[in-house]
Amino acid sequence: MNENISQQFKFFGLNAINFSIVFSVFLITWGIIVSVASGSNSITSLIPTFLGIPIFILSLLSKVFPKSQKILMHIVIIFGLITTIGGADFFRGLITGNLMNNAWADLSKLMMFIAGLLFCYVCIQHFRFIRKMKANV
């Protein structure tokens, strides 16, 4: 077997699945903290939490069922993309001049955009790494 195959893609020392779990815990925690800190009675303040939960579950399932890892992690990146797109709503407020009418919501959107973008980038790099490793076999 090629020596490179045993190598794994790492980001901050985490493989893609563990990075996904950390990302999901961050989203879940962020949504709860923002909801509590802002005193929000709106369910929308928990959107990061609602996006983090399926990422968490699917990432854990990909560890438990390695044969399904490929499809599960592809679904995970879809949720990462949804996170990024949802966070891009920050720019609508910027364009319309309504930025910071609700500072907590805008901060949460900006976090979702930046974190989601980073997450998607890491996932894409992981997928590219896997393809390169398979090509070297």
C-alpha positions as CSV (number, residue, x, y, z in Angstrom):
1,M,0.0,0.0,0.0
2,N,1.2,3.5,-0.8
3,E,2.6,5.3,2.3
4,N,0.6,8.4,1.6
5,I,-2.7,6.5,1.9
6,S,-2.1,6.1,5.6
7,Q,-1.8,9.9,5.9
8,Q,-5.0,11.8,6.7
9,F,-6.0,15.3,5.9
10,K,-5.6,17.4,9.0
11,F,-6.8,20.9,9.8
12,F,-5.6,22.2,13.2
13,G,-4.6,18.7,14.0
14,L,-8.1,17.3,13.4
15,N,-9.2,15.0,10.6
16,A,-12.3,16.1,8.7
17,I,-14.8,14.1,10.8
18,N,-13.5,15.4,14.1
19,F,-13.3,19.0,12.6
20,S,-17.0,18.6,11.6
21,I,-17.8,17.6,15.1
22,V,-16.0,20.6,16.6
23,F,-17.7,22.8,14.1
24,S,-21.1,21.4,14.9
25,V,-20.6,21.8,18.7
26,F,-19.5,25.4,18.0
27,L,-22.7,26.1,16.0
28,I,-24.9,24.5,18.6
29,T,-23.2,26.4,21.5
30,W,-23.3,29.7,19.6
31,G,-27.0,29.5,18.9
32,I,-27.8,28.8,22.6
33,I,-25.4,31.4,23.9
34,V,-26.7,34.1,21.5
35,S,-30.3,33.2,22.4
36,V,-29.7,33.5,26.1
37,A,-27.4,36.5,26.0
38,S,-29.8,38.5,23.7
39,G,-32.9,37.4,25.7
40,S,-34.4,36.5,22.3
41,N,-37.9,34.9,22.3
42,S,-37.5,34.2,18.6
43,I,-36.7,30.7,17.4
44,T,-34.6,32.2,14.6
45,S,-31.8,32.9,17.1
46,L,-31.3,29.2,17.3
47,I,-30.7,28.7,13.6
48,P,-27.0,28.0,14.1
49,T,-28.0,25.3,16.6
50,F,-30.5,23.8,14.2
51,L,-27.8,23.6,11.6
52,G,-25.2,22.2,14.0
53,I,-27.4,19.3,15.2
54,P,-27.5,17.5,11.9
55,I,-23.8,18.1,11.2
56,F,-23.1,16.7,14.6
57,I,-25.3,13.6,14.1
58,L,-24.1,12.9,10.6
59,S,-20.4,13.3,11.6
60,L,-20.8,10.9,14.5
61,L,-22.6,8.4,12.2
62,S,-19.8,8.6,9.7
63,K,-17.4,7.5,12.5
64,V,-19.8,4.7,13.6
65,F,-20.5,3.5,10.0
66,P,-17.2,4.0,8.0
67,K,-18.7,2.3,4.9
68,S,-21.3,5.2,4.7
69,Q,-18.7,7.9,5.6
70,K,-18.5,9.2,2.0
71,I,-22.2,9.9,1.6
72,L,-22.7,11.1,5.2
73,M,-19.8,13.6,4.9
74,H,-21.2,14.9,1.6
75,I,-24.5,15.5,3.3
76,V,-22.6,17.3,6.1
77,I,-21.0,19.7,3.6
78,I,-24.5,20.5,2.3
79,F,-25.4,21.7,5.8
80,G,-22.1,23.6,5.9
81,L,-23.1,25.3,2.6
82,I,-26.6,26.1,4.0
83,T,-24.9,27.7,7.0
84,T,-22.7,29.8,4.7
85,I,-25.7,30.9,2.5
86,G,-27.8,31.6,5.6
87,G,-25.0,33.8,7.0
88,A,-24.7,35.6,3.7
89,D,-28.0,37.3,4.7
90,F,-25.7,39.6,6.7
91,F,-24.8,41.4,3.5
92,R,-28.5,42.1,2.7
93,G,-28.6,44.2,5.9
94,L,-25.3,45.9,4.8
95,I,-26.7,46.7,1.4
96,T,-30.1,47.9,2.6
97,G,-28.7,50.0,5.4
98,N,-30.4,48.0,8.1
99,L,-27.1,46.6,9.5
100,M,-27.0,46.4,13.3
101,N,-30.7,47.1,13.7
102,N,-30.5,43.8,15.6
103,A,-26.8,43.5,16.5
104,W,-27.1,39.9,17.9
105,A,-28.8,38.7,14.7
106,D,-26.3,40.4,12.5
107,L,-23.3,39.1,14.5
108,S,-24.8,35.6,14.3
109,K,-25.2,35.9,10.6
110,L,-21.7,37.1,10.1
111,M,-20.4,34.3,12.3
112,M,-22.4,31.7,10.2
113,F,-21.0,33.1,7.0
114,I,-17.4,33.2,8.0
115,A,-17.4,29.9,9.9
116,G,-19.5,28.2,7.2
117,L,-17.1,29.4,4.5
118,L,-14.1,28.1,6.5
119,F,-15.9,24.8,7.1
120,C,-16.7,24.4,3.4
121,Y,-13.2,25.2,2.4
122,V,-11.8,22.6,4.8
123,C,-14.3,20.0,3.5
124,I,-13.3,20.7,-0.1
125,Q,-9.6,20.5,0.8
126,H,-10.3,17.1,2.5
127,F,-12.2,15.8,-0.6
128,R,-9.4,17.0,-2.9
129,F,-6.8,15.3,-0.6
130,I,-8.7,12.0,-0.8
131,R,-8.8,12.1,-4.6
132,K,-5.1,12.8,-4.8
133,M,-4.4,9.9,-2.5
134,K,-6.6,7.6,-4.5
135,A,-4.9,8.7,-7.8
136,N,-1.5,7.9,-6.3
137,V,-2.5,4.2,-5.6
